[in-house]
Amino acid sequence: MPVPFETLIPYVIITAMFGVTGAGLSKVKNMQSGGKRHRWSIDQWDKQMMDRDRRLTGYLRGQTDNPVAPPGFELNHAWKVEKRFS
């Protein structure tokens, strides 16, 4: 029994929308990572090093080979201060 072509149009539209959404999400993640591939299975060490790289370079995935930290890095520590008493 042949399938009418009118039934294929919604399936093509749905498949195209999934493809556009997937490609857009991949591009956004790629742009957020500074042009590098998205990271998977990030553990605590990776998070700590990514935060350090962000504080050094300004980008989450940015890395530098400069042996001297930029001025102000010593004041830019990762420990967050919480105001407990007003």
VENQUI-V790852 format. One record per run of one state. SS is the DSSP state (H for helix, E for strand, L for the rest). FROM is the first residue (numbers start at 1). TO is the last residue. If there is no record, write none. Layout:
ss:SS from:FROM to:TO
ss:SS from:FROM to:TO
This chain:
ss:L from:1 to:5
ss:H from:6 to:32
ss:L from:33 to:43
ss:H from:44 to:57
ss:L from:58 to:72
ss:H from:73 to:75
ss:L from:76 to:86
